[in-house]
């Protein structure tokens, strides 16, 4: 399914639910996404240069992504703008999650990371949340409602902070959205959950930022689909301060 960048938010009902009923609704609502994280197979969607002398040399011709457990994806570089297409890492162990529940990426190396070495990780429901390492000196994630191509380093100070250094669901769009599902959306995410057909769409015009020390990258998630299969991440990024 093609990713679209439009749609309106229809708020869910006000009815209160018991904890048990709320959990059942959540399980049903995200059953498609949970199934998508099967360890051994991708799932059908119902709708749908070297950097600082350390990284992988990436040219203008798409090449296979390197790094731990990569099963899909290419990357290419156009004058410092990196395009990653249909990135995915291996599934293993527990049913329902990729590897330990995350995909990993290293901006500074232009390749896939691991649970101990990464700049960002894709995690959570449908592997749709984006987080960064934690602890002293850890990177900072932000977002700004400005087109990717126009974002510059000075925009970082004006960018907004996500909750818990995690950028995920922004809003739920659809009819009769249950309140427990709507509660996952906080208005600070990168995607919309389309309730009626259980697909996701990036928030139009929203750019994500990653900063550690003086180094700043901007990045934009374009899709988590490969045709109608997911999760496969397609995104672009560029270093805008060093």
C-alpha positions in Angstrom: 0.0 0.0 0.0 1.3 3.4 -0.8 2.1 5.7 2.1 -0.1 8.8 2.1 0.4 12.0 4.0 -3.2 13.1 4.6 -6.1 12.2 6.7 -8.1 13.7 9.6 -8.3 12.6 13.2 -11.6 11.3 14.5 -11.6 11.0 18.3 -12.7 7.8 19.9 -15.6 7.4 22.3 -15.7 8.3 25.9 -16.9 5.0 27.4 -14.8 3.7 30.3 -13.5 0.2 30.0 -12.3 -2.3 32.6 -8.6 -3.1 32.6 -9.4 -6.5 31.2 -11.6 -5.2 28.4 -9.1 -2.5 27.6 -6.4 -5.1 27.2 -8.6 -7.2 25.0 -9.3 -4.3 22.7 -5.6 -3.5 22.5 -4.8 -7.0 21.6 -7.5 -7.1 18.9 -6.6 -3.6 17.6 -2.9 -4.4 17.1 -3.3 -8.1 16.2 -2.2 -7.3 12.6 0.9 -5.4 13.9 1.7 -8.2 16.4 1.5 -10.8 13.7 3.8 -8.7 11.6 6.6 -9.2 14.1 6.6 -13.0 13.7 10.2 -14.2 14.1 10.5 -16.2 11.0 8.6 -14.4 8.3 7.4 -11.0 7.2 3.7 -10.3 7.3 1.2 -9.2 4.7 -0.4 -5.8 5.5 -4.2 -5.9 5.3 -4.1 -2.6 3.3 -1.4 -1.4 2.2 31.1 7.9 2.4 32.7 7.3 4.9 31.7 9.5 7.9 34.5 10.9 10.0 36.8 8.0 8.9 34.7 5.4 10.7 31.7 4.4 8.7 31.0 2.2 5.7 31.8 3.8 2.3 28.5 4.4 0.5 28.4 5.6 -3.1 25.7 6.9 -5.3 24.7 3.4 -6.5 22.4 1.4 -4.2 24.4 -1.2 -2.3 23.5 -3.9 0.3 23.3 -2.7 3.9 26.0 -4.2 6.1 25.9 -4.9 9.8 24.5 -7.5 12.1 21.7 -9.7 11.0 20.6 -7.7 8.0 18.1 -9.6 5.8 17.0 -6.8 3.5 17.8 -3.3 2.4 20.0 -1.1 0.3 21.7 2.3 1.0 23.1 5.0 -1.3 24.6 8.4 -0.9 23.9 11.6 -2.9 26.2 14.4 -1.7 25.9 13.4 1.9 22.2 12.6 1.8 21.8 8.9 2.7 18.8 6.9 1.5 18.0 3.6 3.1 15.4 1.4 1.4 13.5 -1.6 3.0 15.9 -2.1 5.9 15.2 -5.2 8.0 17.2 -7.3 10.4 16.9 -11.0 11.2 14.2 -12.5 13.2 15.1 -15.1 15.9 14.0 -16.5 19.3 10.7 -15.3 20.8 7.7 -15.3 18.5 6.2 -11.9 17.9 9.4 -9.8 17.8 12.3 -9.2 15.5 15.5 -10.4 17.3 15.3 -8.9 20.8 12.3 -6.7 19.6 14.3 -4.1 17.8 16.0 -3.1 14.6 19.1 -0.9 15.0 20.8 1.8 12.9 24.1 3.6 13.2 24.1 7.0 11.4 27.8 7.5 12.0 28.7 4.2 10.4 26.0 4.1 7.7 25.0 0.5 8.7 22.9 -1.7 10.9 23.8 -1.8 14.6 23.3 -4.2 17.5 21.7 -4.0 20.9 25.0 -2.6 22.4 26.0 -0.4 19.5 23.4 1.8 17.9 22.4 5.4 17.3 18.6 4.7 17.0 16.5 1.6 17.4 13.1 0.8 16.0 11.0 -1.0 18.7 7.6 -1.3 20.2 4.3 -2.1 18.5 4.9 -3.0 14.9 8.5 -2.0 15.6 7.2 1.5 15.1 8.7 3.4 18.1 12.1 5.2 17.6 14.4 5.5 20.6 18.0 6.3 21.3 20.5 5.0 23.9 20.1 6.2 27.4 22.4 7.2 30.2 25.1 9.9 30.7 26.1 11.6 27.5 23.4 9.8 25.5 22.0 11.2 22.3 18.9 13.4 22.3 15.9 12.9 20.0 13.7 15.8 18.9 11.2 16.5 16.1 10.1 19.6 14.2 7.3 20.3 11.9 9.4 21.5 9.0 10.2 19.8 5.7 13.2 17.6 5.7 15.0 19.5 2.9 14.7 22.8 4.7 15.8 21.7 8.2 19.2 23.1 9.3 21.3 22.8 12.4 19.9 26.0 14.0 16.5 24.4 14.0 17.6 22.0 16.7 17.0 24.5 19.5 13.5 25.2 18.3 12.6 21.5 17.9 10.3 19.8 20.3 11.1 17.0 22.8 9.2 13.7 22.6 8.1 11.8 25.7 10.8 9.6 27.2 13.1 10.2 24.2 10.8 8.0 22.1 9.1 9.0 18.9 6.2 6.7 17.9 2.5 7.1 17.3 1.3 10.6 16.7 -2.5 10.1 16.3 -5.1 7.5 15.5 -7.3 8.2 12.5 -10.6 6.4 11.9 -14.1 5.7 13.1 -15.0 4.7 16.7 -11.4 4.4 17.9 -11.4 2.8 21.4 -10.0 5.1 24.1 -7.2 2.5 25.1 -6.0 2.6 21.5 -6.2 6.4 21.2 -4.2 6.6 24.4 -1.1 5.3 22.5 -1.1 8.5 20.5 0.5 11.5 22.1 0.8 14.1 19.3 4.6 13.8 19.4 5.2 10.9 17.0 6.2 10.3 13.4 3.2 8.3 12.3 -0.5 8.1 12.1 -2.3 4.8 12.8 -5.1 4.4 10.4 -7.6 2.5 12.5 -10.1 1.5 9.7 -7.5 -0.5 7.7 -4.8 -1.0 10.3 -2.0 0.6 8.4 0.4 3.5 9.3 1.3 6.7 7.5 4.1 9.2 8.2 3.1 12.6 9.6 3.5 15.0 6.7 6.2 17.6 7.0 7.7 16.3 10.3 11.4 15.8 10.5 13.2 14.0 13.3 16.5 15.1 14.8 19.3 13.2 16.6 22.0 15.0 18.5 25.1 13.9 20.4 27.6 16.5 21.4 28.1 18.8 18.4 26.9 16.2 15.9 23.4 16.5 14.6 21.6 14.3 12.1 18.2 15.0 10.6 16.2 12.0 9.4 12.8 11.2 8.0 10.9 7.9 8.1 9.2 7.4 4.7 7.7 3.9 5.0 7.7 0.7 7.0 6.4 -1.3 4.0 7.9 -3.4 1.3 5.0 -3.6 -1.1 2.3 -4.7 1.4 4.8 -6.5 3.8 6.1 -5.0 7.0 8.1 -4.0 8.9 10.7 -2.9 6.4 12.1 0.6 7.1 12.7 3.2 4.3 14.2 6.4 5.5 16.7 9.1 4.7 19.2 11.0 6.8 21.8 13.7 6.6 24.4 15.1 9.0 23.8 18.8 9.5 26.3 19.6 12.2 29.6 18.2 13.4 
